Amino acid sequence: MAKIPVTKRYYEPIPGESHKAWLAFCVYRDMGYGRSLDRAWRQVTGRDGRHARHWAMWSAKYHWVRRCQAYDNAVMKEARRKVQDERALRYADMFESFIL
């Protein structure tokens, strides 16, 4: 199987990925750090038990784990940026009187 590079486009379907596989990936991705194929499959189907075999095939073929790692990294980077921006504003307000 050819290696598909993971880019910042983890949020887009990979060429050849069916719409059903893409939607399954989105559910899996959006589960966060506790994600699993079984939990995602149960969420989509409402059935108990283990995921269908084609979910495991989709996961391997379309690099779900690596794409989720890229997604998680992007979410954490955005969260850190937001905290840093808020901290900078707070310090600017705090030290405004010393600057003026």
N, C-alpha and C positions, 0 to 999 in steps of 0.2 A: 504494500500500500504506500502510495506516495505521501511524503510528509507535507502537510499543509501548514504554511507559516501562520502563526497567530500574530495578528496585527492589532491595531486599535479598533479594528472592525469586528471584534468579538460579538458585537450586537447585531451583525448582519448574518444572513444565512451563507453558508459555504456553498460554492458552486456544486450543483448536483444534490444538495440537501433538499429533501421533499418538504412540503409545507407541514405535514404531520410531524416529521422529525424536528423541524425548526420550532414548532409550537411546544413539542415535548422538551426540547432543549431550554426554551424560555422558562418553562415551569421549573425545571431542574436548576437552572442558573439562579432564578429568583428566590430559591429556598435559602440561600446564604450558606454560611460555613457548615451547618449541620445537614447539608444536602445529601441525598442518596437516591439512587435509581428507584429503589423500592418505594420510598416515601413519595417521590414525584409521581410514580405510576399510580399509586393508591389515590393521590390527590386528583389526578386526571380522570381515572376510571371509577373511583368510588368503591373499588373492590379490595378485599383483603388479600394478603399473600404477596408473593414475589412478583417483580416486574416481568413483563413479557420478554421473550428472548430478543425480539427485534429492537427493544430499547437498548439492550447491552450492545447490540451490533451498531446501532446508530451512535451510541456514545463513543465506541472505539473508532468507527469510521470517520466521524466528524469531530473528533478531538474535544469532546465536551469538557473533560477535566482541565485541559490546558486553556480552553476558552474561558472557563469559569475562573481559573487562576488570574487570567488577564482582566476579567471583569472585576474580581475582588480587589486586585491591585488598583484599578482605576477608581473604584469606590473609595478605597482607603486614601488614595492620593487626594481626591476631591475633599474628603472629610478633613484631612490634615490642612489643606489649603484654606478651608473655611475657618478652622480653628485659628490658624495663623493670622488670617485677615481680621478676625474678631479681636484677637489679642493685640494686634497692632493698633486698632481703633481705640481699644480700652487704654493702652499706654499713651496714645496721642492725647486722649481726653485728660488723662491723669497728669501729664506733664505739660499741658498747654500753658498753664500759668507761668512756668519757668522759662518757656521759650519766648513768650511775648514780653 
